[in-house]
Amino acid sequence: MGRDKRLLRLGGATMLERNLAFLSGLFPTVGLSVRDARQIPASLPAGVEIVPDVVTGSPLAGLASVLARYREPIFALAADVAFAERAAVERVVEAFDGVDVALPIVGDHLEPLHAVYGPACLARIEGLLDRGAHSILDLLPEVRVRTVPFSSAAPFFNVNTPSDWEEARRREGAAAHPDDRCKPAVLGVVGRPNSGKTTLIEGLIPEFTRRGFKVAAVKSVAHLDIDTPGKDSWRHGQAGTDAYAVASATKLAFVTRLRAETTLAELVERYFSGCDVVVCEGYRHEAPQMIEVFRAAAGYPETMSSPGQLLALVTDADVPHRHRFALDDAAGLGAFLVEKLGLSRGRA
């Protein structure tokens, strides 16, 4: 870039400020790896710790310094990642189980600076540095690695060249000025098993449709098989097609095989861009707006979400929330959501 990428301003903040604030919202401790004291910003968010490199010269040396400081698994994020996403980080963190490194892979491209590194990596990294090796990719053959497949590289887009910087500014501008008529509002309905999520959605959808809004619904499941064994479409799939459809005069079902899990944002953009609102059952870590259903008879001691994470709480229990609705008050909840989701601004 010919200048310090960390100080480029995007959306009113420097790249470094954006990512420090992002990480501070996810982790109790955030360390900023620096080569020397001249790289320390004049001001830092509360709780950010400076970690000077013990050996300078590369991100691998920075990882060694951070692992030596904390002696526990760390999530490493490059300072020049432009649009880090909470859901992407959480997927990688959840994959760190019984391995030394967990990192994303898009196609055949690895993302080693959006990854979790365990303490067992430290000795291996120190050995590499002693031998003059400074690439993180040199570490991977020496440790246990789990790759996390992603279908899109958007969460890992980083700024390396002036053209990258122009693209980052274009994307930021598009995000800052979305066309509300073309982008649906996305609402997640979450709750513990047997809390009544589906029942609530069944009551909520008519509240949107009677106001003239076009509604879509998404349900997250562990396993999916909508075909009836022996039917023609099932036979097409069994024969090895990558995608197939079943169509009638009034309905269309389309099935495609996935090589990587599809994010909620990708689903909405690809299939529901013509809708006004998408109601999602589940997707707790991806839905931009959420309500939770908490039913006392389900037998759980507390909600799964904190009050600050929720637009509203639907419950029959004495649980405080600023916007609380009864389990059977779909009409009141629907009117509230139309306003909160911006559906009253002529979307339909």
C-alpha positions as CSV (number, residue, x, y, z in Angstrom):
1,M,0.0,0.0,0.0
2,G,2.9,2.4,0.6
3,R,1.4,3.5,3.9
4,D,0.3,2.0,7.2
5,K,-2.8,0.0,6.3
6,R,-4.0,0.0,9.9
7,L,-4.6,3.7,9.8
8,L,-6.7,3.8,6.7
9,R,-10.2,5.1,7.6
10,L,-13.2,3.1,6.6
11,G,-16.7,4.0,7.8
12,G,-15.5,6.7,10.1
13,A,-12.8,4.6,11.9
14,T,-9.3,3.3,11.1
15,M,-9.0,-0.3,10.1
16,L,-7.2,-1.0,13.4
17,E,-10.0,0.7,15.5
18,R,-12.7,-1.2,13.7
19,N,-11.1,-4.6,14.3
20,L,-10.1,-3.9,18.0
21,A,-13.7,-2.8,18.6
22,F,-15.0,-5.9,16.8
23,L,-12.8,-8.3,18.8
24,S,-13.6,-6.6,22.1
25,G,-17.2,-7.4,21.5
26,L,-16.3,-11.1,21.2
27,F,-13.5,-11.9,23.6
28,P,-12.7,-10.9,27.2
29,T,-9.1,-10.1,26.4
30,V,-7.7,-8.5,23.2
31,G,-4.0,-8.4,22.5
32,L,-2.4,-6.1,19.9
33,S,0.8,-7.5,18.5
34,V,3.3,-4.8,17.5
35,R,6.9,-5.0,16.2
36,D,8.1,-2.0,18.2
37,A,6.8,0.8,20.4
38,R,6.3,3.2,17.4
39,Q,3.4,1.1,16.2
40,I,1.4,1.6,19.4
41,P,-1.6,3.9,18.7
42,A,-2.1,7.0,20.7
43,S,-5.4,5.7,22.1
44,L,-6.8,2.2,22.5
45,P,-10.1,0.7,23.6
46,A,-10.3,-0.3,27.3
47,G,-8.9,-3.7,27.9
48,V,-6.7,-4.0,24.9
49,E,-3.2,-5.2,25.8
50,I,0.0,-4.4,23.9
51,V,2.1,-7.5,23.1
52,P,5.5,-6.6,21.6
53,D,7.2,-9.1,19.4
54,V,9.9,-11.1,21.1
55,V,11.3,-11.9,17.7
56,T,10.4,-9.4,14.9
57,G,9.9,-10.0,11.3
58,S,6.6,-11.7,10.5
59,P,3.1,-12.6,11.6
60,L,4.5,-15.9,12.7
61,A,6.8,-14.1,15.2
62,G,3.7,-12.2,16.4
63,L,1.9,-15.4,17.1
64,A,4.8,-16.7,19.1
65,S,4.8,-13.6,21.3
66,V,1.1,-13.7,21.9
67,L,1.1,-17.5,22.7
68,A,4.0,-17.0,25.0
69,R,2.1,-14.2,26.8
70,Y,-1.2,-15.9,27.3
71,R,-0.3,-19.7,27.3
72,E,-3.8,-20.6,26.1
73,P,-5.7,-20.8,22.7
74,I,-5.9,-17.5,20.9
75,F,-7.9,-16.2,17.9
76,A,-5.7,-14.3,15.5
77,L,-7.1,-11.7,13.2
78,A,-5.2,-9.6,10.7
79,A,-5.5,-5.9,11.3
80,D,-6.3,-5.2,7.6
81,V,-9.4,-7.5,7.4
82,A,-12.0,-5.1,6.3
83,F,-15.3,-6.8,7.1
84,A,-14.9,-9.3,9.9
85,E,-18.1,-11.2,10.8
86,R,-19.1,-12.5,14.2
87,A,-20.6,-15.7,12.7
88,A,-17.5,-16.5,10.8
89,V,-15.3,-16.1,13.9
90,E,-17.7,-18.3,16.0
91,R,-17.6,-21.1,13.4
92,V,-13.8,-21.2,13.5
93,V,-13.7,-21.0,17.3
94,E,-16.3,-23.8,17.6
95,A,-14.1,-26.0,15.3
96,F,-11.2,-25.7,17.7
97,D,-11.6,-29.0,19.5
98,G,-8.9,-31.7,19.7
99,V,-6.6,-29.9,17.3
100,D,-3.8,-27.3,17.5
101,V,-5.1,-25.0,14.7
102,A,-8.5,-24.2,13.3
103,L,-8.8,-22.0,10.3
104,P,-11.1,-21.2,7.4
105,I,-10.7,-22.5,3.8
106,V,-12.4,-21.1,0.8
107,G,-12.0,-23.4,-2.2
108,D,-8.4,-24.3,-1.8
109,H,-7.3,-21.1,-0.2
110,L,-6.5,-21.1,3.6
111,E,-7.0,-18.1,5.9
112,P,-4.3,-18.4,8.5
113,L,-4.9,-14.8,9.9
114,H,-8.5,-15.6,10.8
115,A,-7.7,-18.6,12.9
116,V,-7.3,-20.2,16.4
117,Y,-3.9,-21.3,17.5
118,G,-3.4,-23.5,20.6
119,P,-0.5,-23.4,23.1
120,A,1.1,-26.5,21.5
121,C,2.0,-24.4,18.5
122,L,4.4,-22.3,20.4
123,A,7.3,-24.7,20.5
124,R,6.9,-25.5,16.8
125,I,6.8,-21.8,15.9
126,E,9.9,-21.1,18.0
127,G,11.7,-23.9,16.1
128,L,10.7,-22.5,12.8
129,L,11.9,-19.0,13.7
130,D,15.2,-20.4,14.8
131,R,15.6,-22.0,11.4
132,G,14.7,-18.7,9.7
133,A,11.2,-19.7,8.6
134,H,8.6,-16.9,8.9
135,S,5.6,-18.2,7.0
136,I,2.5,-19.4,9.0
137,L,2.0,-22.0,6.3
138,D,5.3,-23.6,7.4
139,L,3.7,-24.3,10.7
140,L,0.6,-26.2,9.5
141,P,2.3,-29.5,8.4
142,E,3.8,-29.7,11.9
143,V,0.6,-29.5,14.0
144,R,-2.9,-30.9,14.0
145,V,-5.1,-28.7,11.8
146,R,-8.8,-28.5,11.2
147,T,-10.0,-26.6,8.2
148,V,-13.5,-25.0,8.3
149,P,-15.0,-24.7,4.8
150,F,-16.7,-21.4,3.7
151,S,-18.4,-20.8,0.4
152,S,-17.6,-17.1,0.4
153,A,-14.4,-15.2,1.1
154,A,-16.2,-12.0,2.1
155,P,-15.5,-12.3,5.8
156,F,-11.8,-12.6,5.1
157,F,-11.4,-9.8,2.6
158,N,-8.2,-7.8,3.5
159,V,-6.5,-4.8,2.0
160,N,-3.1,-5.4,0.4
161,T,-3.1,-3.1,-2.6
162,P,-4.7,0.2,-3.7
163,S,-7.2,-1.7,-5.7
164,D,-8.2,-3.7,-2.6
165,W,-8.7,-0.4,-0.8
166,E,-11.0,0.9,-3.5
167,E,-13.0,-2.3,-3.3
168,A,-13.2,-2.0,0.5
169,R,-14.5,1.5,0.2
170,R,-17.1,0.4,-2.5
171,R,-18.4,-2.4,-0.2
172,E,-18.6,-0.1,2.8
173,G,-20.5,2.4,0.8
174,A,-22.9,-0.2,-0.4
175,A,-23.5,-1.4,3.1
176,A,-24.0,2.1,4.4
177,H,-26.7,2.9,1.8
178,P,-28.6,-0.2,1.2
179,D,-31.7,-0.2,-1.0
180,D,-34.4,-1.1,1.6
181,R,-36.9,-2.0,-1.1
182,C,-34.6,-4.8,-2.3
183,K,-33.1,-6.1,0.9
184,P,-35.4,-8.0,3.2
185,A,-35.4,-7.6,7.0
186,V,-34.1,-10.7,8.7
187,L,-35.5,-11.9,12.0
188,G,-34.3,-14.8,14.0
189,V,-36.6,-16.7,16.3
190,V,-34.6,-18.5,18.9
191,G,-35.2,-20.6,22.0
192,R,-34.5,-23.8,23.7
193,P,-36.0,-27.1,22.6
194,N,-39.8,-27.4,23.1
195,S,-40.1,-23.6,23.8
196,G,-42.7,-23.0,21.0
197,K,-40.6,-21.4,18.3
198,T,-42.5,-23.0,15.4
199,T,-45.9,-22.2,17.0
200,L,-44.9,-18.6,17.4
201,I,-43.7,-18.3,13.8
202,E,-47.0,-19.9,12.6
203,G,-48.8,-17.0,14.4
204,L,-46.4,-14.3,13.4
205,I,-46.3,-14.9,9.6
206,P,-50.0,-14.1,9.1
207,E,-49.5,-10.8,11.0
208,F,-46.9,-9.8,8.3
209,T,-48.9,-11.1,5.3
210,R,-52.2,-9.5,6.3
211,R,-50.3,-6.1,6.2
212,G,-49.3,-6.9,2.6
213,F,-45.7,-8.0,3.2
214,K,-44.0,-10.8,1.3
215,V,-42.7,-13.3,3.8
216,A,-40.1,-16.1,3.6
217,A,-39.1,-18.6,6.3
218,V,-35.9,-20.5,6.9
219,K,-35.4,-23.4,9.3
220,S,-31.9,-24.6,10.3
221,V,-31.6,-28.4,10.7
222,A,-28.8,-30.8,11.2
223,H,-29.8,-33.2,8.4
224,L,-32.0,-32.5,5.4
225,D,-33.8,-35.0,3.1
226,I,-37.1,-33.7,1.6
227,D,-37.5,-36.5,-1.0
228,T,-39.7,-39.5,-0.7
229,P,-37.6,-42.7,-1.5
230,G,-38.7,-44.2,-4.7
231,K,-40.2,-41.1,-6.3
232,D,-38.7,-39.8,-9.6
233,S,-37.0,-36.8,-8.0
234,W,-35.4,-39.0,-5.3
235,R,-34.1,-41.3,-8.1
236,H,-32.6,-38.3,-9.9
237,G,-30.7,-37.4,-6.8
238,Q,-29.6,-40.9,-6.1
239,A,-28.2,-41.1,-9.6
240,G,-25.7,-38.4,-8.7
241,T,-27.0,-35.0,-9.8
242,D,-25.5,-32.0,-8.2
243,A,-28.8,-30.2,-8.4
244,Y,-32.4,-31.0,-9.4
245,A,-35.8,-29.4,-9.2
246,V,-39.5,-30.5,-9.0
247,A,-41.9,-28.0,-10.5
248,S,-45.7,-27.7,-10.7
249,A,-48.0,-24.9,-11.8
250,T,-47.9,-23.4,-8.3
251,K,-44.8,-24.6,-6.5
252,L,-41.1,-25.2,-7.2
253,A,-38.7,-27.2,-5.0
254,F,-35.0,-26.9,-5.8
255,V,-32.3,-29.2,-4.2
256,T,-28.6,-28.7,-4.6
257,R,-25.7,-30.4,-2.9
258,L,-23.4,-28.2,-0.8
259,R,-19.6,-28.5,-0.5
260,A,-19.6,-26.0,2.4
261,E,-22.2,-24.8,4.8
262,T,-24.2,-21.8,3.4
263,T,-24.4,-18.8,5.7
264,L,-27.8,-17.1,6.5
265,A,-26.7,-14.0,4.6
266,E,-25.9,-16.0,1.5
267,L,-29.3,-17.8,1.7
268,V,-31.2,-14.5,2.0
269,E,-29.2,-12.8,-0.8
270,R,-29.5,-15.8,-3.2
271,Y,-33.1,-16.9,-2.6
272,F,-35.1,-14.3,-0.8
273,S,-34.0,-10.9,-2.2
274,G,-37.6,-10.3,-3.4
275,C,-39.1,-10.7,0.0
276,D,-39.9,-8.0,2.6
277,V,-39.1,-10.1,5.7
278,V,-37.3,-13.4,6.3
279,V,-38.2,-15.2,9.5
280,C,-35.6,-17.7,10.6
281,E,-36.0,-20.5,13.2
282,G,-32.6,-20.8,14.7
283,Y,-29.5,-19.0,13.3
284,R,-28.8,-17.6,16.7
285,H,-25.3,-16.6,15.8
286,E,-26.1,-15.1,12.4
287,A,-29.5,-13.4,12.5
288,P,-29.0,-9.6,12.7
289,Q,-32.2,-9.2,14.8
290,M,-33.6,-11.8,17.2
291,I,-36.5,-12.6,19.5
292,E,-36.5,-15.4,22.0
293,V,-39.3,-17.7,23.0
294,F,-39.0,-18.8,26.7
295,R,-41.8,-21.1,28.0
296,A,-41.8,-22.0,31.7
297,A,-43.2,-25.5,31.1
298,A,-40.1,-26.4,28.9
299,G,-38.2,-26.7,32.2
300,Y,-35.1,-24.5,31.6
301,P,-33.8,-22.2,34.4
302,E,-33.0,-19.2,32.2
303,T,-33.1,-17.8,28.7
304,M,-30.4,-18.7,26.2
305,S,-29.8,-15.0,25.2
306,S,-29.0,-12.0,27.3
307,P,-31.6,-9.2,27.2
308,G,-29.3,-6.9,25.2
309,Q,-29.2,-9.5,22.3
310,L,-33.0,-9.5,21.8
311,L,-35.5,-7.2,20.2
312,A,-38.2,-8.8,22.3
313,L,-38.8,-11.7,24.7
314,V,-41.9,-13.9,24.2
315,T,-42.6,-15.7,27.5
316,D,-45.1,-16.9,30.1
317,A,-42.5,-16.6,32.8
318,D,-41.5,-13.7,35.1
319,V,-38.4,-12.8,33.1
320,P,-37.7,-9.1,32.8
321,H,-37.3,-7.5,29.3
322,R,-38.1,-4.0,28.1
323,H,-40.2,-5.5,25.2
324,R,-42.0,-8.6,26.6
325,F,-44.9,-10.4,25.0
326,A,-47.2,-13.2,26.0
327,L,-46.9,-16.5,24.1
328,D,-50.2,-16.0,22.4
329,D,-49.8,-12.3,21.6
330,A,-48.8,-12.7,18.0
331,A,-50.8,-9.6,17.0
332,G,-49.0,-7.4,19.5
333,L,-45.6,-8.8,18.6
334,G,-46.3,-8.4,14.9
335,A,-47.2,-4.8,15.2
336,F,-44.1,-4.2,17.3
337,L,-41.8,-5.9,14.8
338,V,-43.3,-4.1,11.8
339,E,-42.1,-0.8,13.4
340,K,-38.7,-2.2,14.7
341,L,-37.7,-3.9,11.5
342,G,-38.6,-0.8,9.4
343,L,-41.4,-2.6,7.5
344,S,-43.7,0.4,7.8
345,R,-41.5,2.4,5.4
346,G,-43.3,1.2,2.3
347,R,-41.3,-1.9,1.7
348,A,-44.2,-3.9,0.3
